[in-house]
């Protein structure tokens, strides 16, 4: 822990650097349209509640709950010269299903102090945060719904009608921020995360939130260079830590960029296996070929102690500036992590570019068979997304099914919802948004996971475009 003098010095230096960065931001000029502020990414300018929704097909009566998705949607127009997709204000989109009906659609900004002030509202309670409008994920933890972001931002609790309630550091135990990707262990009900703070380049943390919503573990792990660790994974005995070559870039920050992370070829790529109740110093680091992973699908252990993690793997990201993600190659791979040899062997499952993998999350940390991913444009796209295809991987047979929503459609992440508590893996529904770029509308599509390429079970049409976002989840409601 640093002394008060050290903390004061760092504070002065940080303020000085931010003054330079803010000056440069104010003087950056755009060389052309920003792909994350135009076209399909054009932000929405208002909040809406709709109750008369067009439904095609039959919504399963068993789906009683809320589909929620988070994503960036700047409240005020940003400077296109410095805007990055990852930093816009968070906007939640939700569709409430009950009794075979779509009761409503809502969209709401996650409230920051600035947004609340602009809307004439009282700011939500809770500690101040550098990232006050979490824009990346929205999940249920211990019976509450939280909007999440990484790199030092605090979670914001929201209601089941999408209203921001409070910003929380969990009694001070998460004062350095949380993650965008916690993972609930289906066997214990506890929620694991690897957290980092962009102002703390030498430490990350393994946190565990118990079933009562209390932080029971906050274990520091030593790192270097301030790596961007977007996600993690758990197995029976380990937490998987991905320390890969995207790190904090001081030159990028000083130049005025809002997302100051860059590909860093000098930063050794490694994957760590941390004992779930061990000290940070107990972590086993295993070398891996340079790459970057935003999202693993799942991970598990074999009988001999080897860890298998399946993930969407990027050859490199943010190597050519702040725009992106812009990897030359993105594949779906199986990574075999050998703690005895301290090495990782990568095997390509599918060479097609794809992202946003999701499994049946009742199998988190355990052997599993199915994963569902979103296809990315084959030749790249400055707006990253833009493909009409959804993939289903059978990891047992190493086969892939493709669902194509058709020309002019753009699919986002789909989440698996089991048909009932005892349902088999793949027995249930896949739910996600599909944009119709020609009609400028969006469908919430419900698919039969087992009949992946068959007719949609139901389609709920939202009569406007929902900009591409990041992560969604199904929140069951009584």
C-alpha positions as CSV (number, residue, x, y, z in Angstrom):
1,X,0.0,0.0,0.0
2,X,1.4,3.4,-0.9
3,X,2.0,6.2,1.7
4,X,0.0,9.4,1.7
5,X,3.0,11.2,0.3
6,X,3.3,8.8,-2.6
7,X,-0.5,9.0,-3.3
8,X,-0.3,12.8,-3.2
9,X,2.6,12.9,-5.7
10,X,0.7,10.5,-8.0
11,X,-2.3,12.7,-7.7
12,X,-0.4,15.8,-8.8
13,X,1.2,14.0,-11.7
14,X,-2.1,12.6,-12.8
15,X,-3.8,16.0,-12.7
16,X,-0.9,17.5,-14.8
17,X,-1.1,14.7,-17.4
18,X,-4.8,15.0,-17.6
19,X,-4.6,18.7,-18.2
20,X,-2.3,18.1,-21.2
21,X,-4.6,15.3,-22.4
22,X,-7.7,17.5,-22.1
23,X,-5.9,20.3,-24.0
24,X,-5.0,17.9,-26.8
25,X,-8.5,16.5,-26.9
26,X,-9.9,19.9,-27.4
27,X,-7.7,20.5,-30.4
28,X,-7.9,17.2,-32.2
29,X,-9.7,17.5,-35.6
30,X,-11.5,14.6,-37.3
31,X,-10.2,13.5,-40.6
32,X,-13.5,11.9,-41.6
33,X,-16.7,10.4,-40.2
34,X,-16.2,8.2,-37.1
35,X,-17.7,4.8,-37.8
36,X,-18.9,4.4,-34.2
37,X,-21.0,7.7,-34.5
38,X,-22.5,7.2,-37.9
39,X,-24.6,4.7,-39.9
40,X,-25.9,1.8,-37.8
41,X,-23.9,3.1,-34.8
42,X,-25.6,6.5,-34.8
43,X,-26.6,7.1,-31.2
44,X,-30.2,7.4,-30.1
45,X,-31.2,10.8,-28.9
46,X,-34.0,9.9,-26.5
47,X,-35.5,7.4,-24.0
48,X,-38.7,5.5,-25.0
49,X,-41.3,3.2,-23.5
50,X,-43.3,1.2,-26.0
51,X,-46.2,-1.2,-25.0
52,X,-47.9,-2.0,-28.3
53,X,-45.2,-4.3,-29.8
54,X,-45.7,-6.3,-32.9
55,X,-45.1,-10.1,-32.3
56,X,-44.7,-12.7,-35.0
57,X,-45.0,-16.3,-33.8
58,X,-45.6,-17.4,-30.2
59,X,-43.6,-16.2,-27.3
60,X,-43.0,-19.3,-25.0
61,X,-45.1,-18.9,-21.8
62,X,-42.1,-20.2,-19.8
63,X,-40.2,-17.0,-20.6
64,X,-41.2,-14.8,-17.6
65,X,-38.5,-12.2,-17.2
66,X,-36.5,-9.4,-18.8
67,X,-34.1,-9.4,-21.7
68,X,-31.6,-6.7,-21.1
69,X,-28.7,-5.4,-23.2
70,X,-26.1,-2.7,-22.5
71,X,-24.1,-0.7,-25.0
72,X,-22.5,2.7,-25.5
73,X,-24.7,5.6,-26.6
74,X,-23.2,9.1,-26.0
75,X,-25.6,11.4,-24.3
76,X,-24.0,14.5,-25.8
77,X,-22.3,14.5,-29.2
78,X,-18.6,13.7,-28.7
79,X,-15.6,14.9,-30.7
80,X,-15.5,12.4,-33.6
81,X,-11.7,12.7,-33.7
82,X,-11.2,11.1,-30.4
83,X,-14.4,9.1,-29.8
84,X,-13.9,5.4,-29.2
85,X,-16.8,2.8,-29.3
86,X,-15.8,1.6,-25.8
87,X,-16.3,4.9,-24.0
88,X,-19.8,6.2,-24.8
89,X,-22.4,6.6,-22.0
90,X,-24.2,3.3,-21.2
91,X,-27.7,2.8,-22.6
92,X,-29.9,-0.1,-21.5
93,X,-32.4,-1.7,-23.8
94,X,-35.0,-4.1,-22.2
95,X,-38.0,-6.2,-23.3
96,X,-40.3,-7.6,-20.6
97,X,-41.9,-11.0,-21.4
98,X,-44.6,-12.6,-19.3
99,X,-47.4,-15.0,-20.0
100,X,-46.6,-15.4,-23.7
101,X,-46.7,-11.6,-24.2
102,X,-44.2,-8.8,-24.8
103,X,-45.4,-6.3,-22.2
104,X,-43.0,-3.5,-23.1
105,X,-39.7,-2.2,-24.5
106,X,-37.7,0.5,-22.7
107,X,-34.4,2.2,-23.3
108,X,-32.7,4.2,-20.6
109,X,-29.3,5.8,-20.1
110,X,-27.4,4.6,-17.1
111,X,-27.3,7.7,-15.0
112,X,-24.1,9.6,-14.5
113,X,-24.1,12.9,-12.6
114,X,-23.9,14.8,-15.9
115,X,-26.8,12.9,-17.4
116,X,-29.0,13.4,-14.3
117,X,-28.2,17.1,-14.3
118,X,-29.0,17.5,-17.9
119,X,-32.4,15.7,-17.4
120,X,-33.2,17.8,-14.4
121,X,-33.0,14.8,-12.0
122,X,-31.5,14.3,-8.6
123,X,-28.2,12.4,-9.1
124,X,-28.3,8.8,-8.0
125,X,-26.6,8.1,-4.6
126,X,-23.2,6.4,-4.3
127,X,-19.5,7.1,-4.6
128,X,-18.2,9.2,-7.5
129,X,-16.6,7.2,-10.3
130,X,-14.4,8.0,-13.3
131,X,-16.8,6.1,-15.5
132,X,-20.2,6.9,-14.1
133,X,-22.3,5.5,-16.9
134,X,-21.3,1.8,-17.3
135,X,-21.8,0.7,-20.9
136,X,-20.6,-2.8,-21.3
137,X,-22.7,-5.4,-19.6
138,X,-25.8,-5.8,-17.4
139,X,-26.1,-8.8,-15.1
140,X,-27.9,-10.1,-12.0
141,X,-25.7,-10.6,-8.9
142,X,-27.3,-11.9,-5.7
143,X,-30.8,-10.8,-6.7
144,X,-29.9,-7.3,-7.9
145,X,-29.4,-6.0,-11.5
146,X,-26.1,-4.2,-12.2
147,X,-24.8,-2.2,-15.2
148,X,-21.1,-2.8,-15.5
149,X,-17.9,-1.4,-17.0
150,X,-14.2,-2.2,-16.3
151,X,-10.9,-0.3,-15.8
152,X,-12.0,1.4,-12.6
153,X,-15.7,2.1,-13.1
154,X,-18.2,1.3,-10.4
155,X,-21.3,-0.8,-10.9
156,X,-24.7,0.9,-11.0
157,X,-27.7,-0.9,-9.7
158,X,-30.8,-0.6,-11.9
159,X,-34.4,-1.6,-11.4
160,X,-36.3,-4.1,-13.4
161,X,-37.8,-1.2,-15.3
162,X,-34.3,0.0,-16.2
163,X,-34.1,3.0,-13.8
164,X,-30.7,3.7,-12.2
165,X,-30.9,3.3,-8.5
166,X,-27.4,3.7,-6.9
167,X,-23.7,3.5,-7.7
168,X,-21.9,1.1,-5.4
169,X,-18.4,0.2,-4.4
170,X,-19.7,-2.7,-2.2
171,X,-18.9,-1.1,1.1
172,X,-15.6,0.2,-0.1
173,X,-14.2,-3.3,-1.0
174,X,-14.5,-2.5,-4.8
175,X,-13.3,1.1,-4.6
176,X,-10.8,0.4,-7.4
177,X,-13.6,-0.6,-9.7
178,X,-15.2,-3.8,-10.9
179,X,-15.3,-5.8,-14.2
180,X,-17.5,-5.9,-17.2
181,X,-17.5,-9.7,-17.1
182,X,-18.2,-11.5,-13.7
183,X,-18.9,-15.2,-13.8
184,X,-21.3,-16.9,-11.5
185,X,-20.3,-20.4,-10.4
186,X,-23.5,-22.4,-10.9
187,X,-22.4,-24.9,-8.2
188,X,-21.9,-22.3,-5.5
189,X,-23.9,-19.3,-6.6
190,X,-20.9,-17.1,-5.9
191,X,-19.7,-14.6,-8.5
192,X,-16.0,-14.4,-9.6
193,X,-14.2,-11.6,-11.4
194,X,-10.8,-10.3,-12.4
195,X,-10.7,-6.5,-11.9
196,X,-8.3,-3.8,-12.9
197,X,-8.0,-0.1,-12.7
198,X,-6.3,2.0,-15.4
199,X,-4.5,4.1,-12.8
200,X,-3.0,1.0,-11.0
201,X,-0.7,-0.5,-13.6
202,X,0.9,-3.1,-11.3
203,X,-2.0,-4.8,-9.7
204,X,-5.2,-6.6,-10.6
205,X,-7.6,-8.3,-8.3
206,X,-9.6,-11.5,-8.0
207,X,-12.9,-10.8,-6.3
208,X,-15.7,-13.1,-5.1
209,X,-19.2,-11.8,-4.3
210,X,-21.2,-14.3,-2.2
211,X,-24.8,-15.2,-2.6
212,X,-25.8,-12.4,-0.2
213,X,-24.2,-9.8,-2.4
214,X,-21.1,-9.3,-0.1
215,X,-17.5,-9.2,-1.3
216,X,-15.8,-12.0,0.6
217,X,-12.5,-12.1,-1.3
218,X,-10.4,-9.3,-2.9
219,X,-7.0,-10.8,-3.7
220,X,-4.3,-8.7,-5.4
221,X,-2.2,-10.2,-8.2
222,X,1.0,-8.5,-9.4
223,X,1.2,-7.5,-13.1
224,X,3.2,-5.0,-15.2
225,X,2.4,-2.3,-17.8
226,X,-1.3,-2.0,-16.9
227,X,-2.8,-4.8,-19.0
228,X,-6.4,-4.6,-20.3
229,X,-8.1,-7.7,-18.9
230,X,-11.6,-7.6,-20.3
231,X,-12.8,-11.1,-19.1
232,X,-11.8,-14.1,-17.1
233,X,-13.0,-17.7,-16.6
234,X,-13.3,-20.2,-13.8
235,X,-12.9,-23.9,-13.5
236,X,-13.3,-26.3,-10.5
237,X,-10.0,-25.3,-9.0
238,X,-8.8,-22.2,-10.8
239,X,-9.5,-18.7,-11.9
240,X,-8.1,-18.0,-15.4
241,X,-6.3,-14.7,-15.8
242,X,-5.5,-13.5,-19.3
243,X,-2.5,-11.1,-19.2
244,X,-2.1,-10.3,-22.9
245,X,-0.3,-7.6,-24.9
246,X,-2.8,-4.8,-24.8
247,X,-1.6,-2.4,-22.2
248,X,-2.1,1.2,-21.0
249,X,-0.4,3.7,-23.3
250,X,0.7,7.0,-21.8
251,X,1.5,8.5,-25.2
252,X,-2.0,7.7,-26.3
253,X,-3.5,9.3,-23.2
254,X,-1.4,12.5,-23.6
255,X,-2.3,12.8,-27.3
256,X,-5.9,13.1,-26.2
257,X,-7.3,9.7,-27.1
258,X,-10.2,8.6,-24.9
259,X,-9.3,4.9,-25.0
260,X,-5.6,4.9,-24.2
261,X,-4.8,1.2,-24.7
262,X,-2.5,-0.2,-27.4
263,X,-1.0,-3.4,-28.7
264,X,2.3,-3.7,-26.8
265,X,4.7,-6.3,-28.4
266,X,7.1,-5.9,-25.5
267,X,4.5,-7.2,-23.0
268,X,4.9,-11.0,-22.7
269,X,1.7,-12.8,-23.4
270,X,0.7,-15.3,-20.6
271,X,-2.3,-17.0,-19.1
272,X,-2.4,-17.5,-15.3
273,X,-4.1,-20.2,-13.3
274,X,-4.9,-18.8,-9.9
275,X,-6.1,-21.2,-7.1
276,X,-9.6,-20.1,-6.3
277,X,-8.7,-19.5,-2.7
278,X,-5.0,-19.0,-3.1
279,X,-2.8,-15.9,-2.7
280,X,-1.9,-13.8,-5.7
281,X,1.7,-15.2,-5.5
282,X,0.3,-18.7,-6.0
283,X,-0.7,-18.0,-9.6
284,X,0.9,-20.3,-12.2
285,X,1.8,-18.3,-15.3
286,X,1.8,-20.1,-18.6
287,X,3.4,-18.7,-21.8
288,X,1.2,-18.3,-24.9
289,X,1.8,-17.0,-28.4
290,X,1.0,-13.2,-28.6
291,X,-2.7,-12.7,-29.1
292,X,-5.7,-11.0,-27.4
293,X,-8.9,-12.4,-26.0
294,X,-11.9,-10.3,-25.2
295,X,-14.2,-13.2,-24.5
296,X,-13.8,-16.9,-23.6
297,X,-16.8,-19.2,-24.1
298,X,-16.1,-21.5,-21.2
299,X,-13.3,-23.5,-19.5
300,X,-12.9,-26.7,-17.6
301,X,-10.4,-29.2,-16.2
302,X,-9.5,-32.6,-17.5
303,X,-8.7,-35.6,-15.3
304,X,-4.9,-34.9,-15.6
305,X,-5.2,-31.3,-14.4
306,X,-5.0,-29.7,-17.9
307,X,-7.3,-26.7,-18.3
308,X,-9.2,-26.3,-21.6
309,X,-10.5,-22.9,-22.5
310,X,-12.4,-22.1,-25.7
311,X,-12.3,-18.5,-26.8
312,X,-12.5,-16.0,-29.7
313,X,-8.8,-15.1,-30.3
314,X,-7.6,-12.0,-32.0
315,X,-4.1,-12.0,-33.6
316,X,-3.6,-8.4,-32.4
317,X,-5.9,-5.4,-31.6
318,X,-5.3,-1.6,-31.3
319,X,-1.9,-1.9,-33.1
320,X,-2.7,0.9,-35.6
321,X,-4.3,3.5,-33.5
322,X,-7.4,3.9,-31.3
323,X,-10.0,2.8,-33.8
324,X,-11.1,-0.8,-33.6
325,X,-11.1,-3.6,-32.5
326,X,-9.3,-4.2,-35.8
327,X,-7.6,-7.6,-35.6
328,X,-6.1,-8.9,-38.9
329,X,-7.2,-12.4,-37.9
330,X,-9.9,-13.6,-35.4
331,X,-10.6,-17.3,-34.9
332,X,-12.5,-19.5,-32.4
333,X,-9.9,-21.6,-30.7
334,X,-9.4,-24.2,-28.0
335,X,-6.5,-23.3,-25.6
336,X,-4.9,-26.2,-23.7
337,X,-3.3,-24.8,-20.6
338,X,-0.7,-27.1,-19.1
339,X,0.2,-26.0,-15.5
340,X,3.0,-28.6,-15.2
341,X,4.8,-27.5,-18.4
342,X,3.6,-23.9,-18.0
343,X,2.7,-23.5,-21.6
344,X,-0.5,-23.0,-23.7
345,X,-1.2,-24.9,-26.9
346,X,-3.7,-23.3,-29.3
347,X,-5.9,-25.2,-31.7
348,X,-8.2,-23.5,-34.1
349,X,-11.8,-24.8,-33.9
350,X,-13.2,-22.5,-36.6
351,X,-11.1,-20.1,-38.7
352,X,-14.1,-17.8,-39.6
353,X,-14.0,-14.4,-37.8
354,X,-16.5,-14.4,-34.9
355,X,-17.0,-12.9,-31.4
356,X,-19.3,-12.8,-28.4
357,X,-19.3,-16.5,-27.5
358,X,-21.9,-17.7,-25.1
359,X,-22.5,-21.2,-23.7
360,X,-25.3,-22.6,-21.5
361,X,-24.1,-20.9,-18.4
362,X,-25.3,-23.6,-16.1
363,X,-22.1,-25.4,-17.4
364,X,-19.7,-22.5,-16.5
365,X,-16.4,-24.0,-15.3
366,X,-17.5,-27.5,-16.3
367,X,-17.2,-29.7,-19.5
368,X,-19.8,-28.6,-22.0
369,X,-20.8,-29.2,-25.6
370,X,-22.4,-26.1,-27.2
371,X,-21.3,-22.5,-27.8
372,X,-23.0,-19.8,-29.8
373,X,-21.1,-17.0,-31.5
374,X,-21.7,-14.0,-33.7
375,X,-20.1,-13.9,-37.2
376,X,-17.9,-10.9,-38.0
377,X,-17.6,-9.5,-41.5
378,X,-15.2,-11.6,-43.5
379,X,-13.2,-8.7,-44.9
380,X,-13.3,-6.5,-41.8
381,X,-15.5,-3.5,-41.2
382,X,-14.6,-0.2,-39.6
383,X,-17.6,-0.6,-37.4
384,X,-16.5,-4.1,-36.3
385,X,-19.9,-5.7,-36.5
386,X,-22.2,-6.0,-39.5
387,X,-22.8,-9.6,-40.4
388,X,-26.2,-11.4,-40.6
389,X,-24.9,-14.8,-39.4
390,X,-25.1,-16.5,-36.0
391,X,-23.0,-19.7,-35.4
392,X,-23.7,-22.7,-33.2
393,X,-20.7,-24.9,-32.4
394,X,-21.0,-28.5,-31.4
395,X,-17.7,-28.9,-29.6
396,X,-18.2,-32.7,-29.3
397,X,-18.3,-33.3,-33.0
398,X,-16.4,-30.1,-34.0
399,X,-19.1,-29.1,-36.3
400,X,-20.8,-25.7,-36.9
401,X,-24.3,-24.7,-37.9
402,X,-24.9,-21.3,-39.5
403,X,-28.1,-19.3,-39.2
404,X,-28.3,-16.4,-41.7
405,X,-30.8,-13.7,-40.9
406,X,-30.6,-12.4,-44.4
407,X,-29.3,-9.5,-46.4
408,X,-29.4,-6.2,-44.6
409,X,-29.6,-7.8,-41.2
410,X,-27.0,-7.4,-38.4
411,X,-27.0,-9.7,-35.5
412,X,-25.7,-9.1,-32.0
413,X,-24.8,-11.4,-29.1
414,X,-27.4,-14.1,-28.3
415,X,-27.9,-15.6,-24.8
416,X,-29.1,-19.1,-24.1
417,X,-32.1,-19.6,-21.8
418,X,-32.9,-23.1,-20.6
419,X,-36.4,-24.3,-21.2
420,X,-36.7,-25.4,-17.5
421,X,-34.5,-26.0,-14.5
422,X,-33.7,-29.6,-15.5
423,X,-33.3,-29.0,-19.2
424,X,-30.5,-30.6,-21.1
425,X,-27.8,-28.5,-22.6
426,X,-29.1,-26.9,-25.8
427,X,-32.7,-27.5,-24.7
428,X,-34.1,-24.0,-24.6
429,X,-34.0,-20.7,-26.4
430,X,-31.5,-18.3,-27.8
431,X,-32.5,-14.6,-27.5
432,X,-30.9,-11.5,-29.0
433,X,-31.3,-8.4,-31.1
434,X,-31.1,-8.4,-34.9
435,X,-31.0,-5.0,-36.7
436,X,-32.8,-4.5,-40.0
437,X,-30.7,-1.8,-41.6
438,X,-33.1,-1.2,-44.5
439,X,-36.2,-0.8,-42.4
440,X,-34.2,0.9,-39.5
441,X,-35.9,-1.4,-37.0
442,X,-34.8,-4.0,-34.6
443,X,-36.2,-7.5,-33.8
444,X,-35.8,-9.3,-30.5
445,X,-35.5,-12.8,-31.9
446,X,-36.3,-16.0,-30.0
447,X,-34.8,-19.2,-31.5
448,X,-35.2,-22.8,-30.6
449,X,-31.6,-23.6,-29.7
450,X,-32.0,-27.3,-30.7
451,X,-33.6,-26.4,-34.1
452,X,-31.0,-23.7,-34.7
453,X,-31.7,-23.1,-38.4
454,X,-35.5,-23.6,-38.2
455,X,-38.2,-21.0,-38.1
456,X,-37.9,-18.4,-35.3
457,X,-40.1,-19.3,-32.3
458,X,-41.0,-15.6,-32.0
459,X,-39.9,-12.2,-33.2
460,X,-40.7,-9.0,-31.3
461,X,-40.3,-5.9,-33.5
462,X,-39.0,-2.6,-32.0
463,X,-39.9,0.1,-34.5
464,X,-36.5,1.8,-34.4
465,X,-32.9,0.9,-34.8
466,X,-31.1,-0.2,-31.6
467,X,-27.4,0.7,-32.2
468,X,-25.0,-2.3,-31.9
469,X,-23.9,-2.8,-28.3
470,X,-22.1,-5.3,-26.2
471,X,-23.6,-7.7,-23.8
472,X,-27.1,-8.8,-22.9
473,X,-28.6,-11.3,-20.4
474,X,-31.9,-12.9,-19.5
475,X,-33.1,-11.9,-16.0
476,X,-35.8,-14.3,-14.8
477,X,-38.6,-12.5,-12.8
478,X,-41.1,-14.1,-10.4
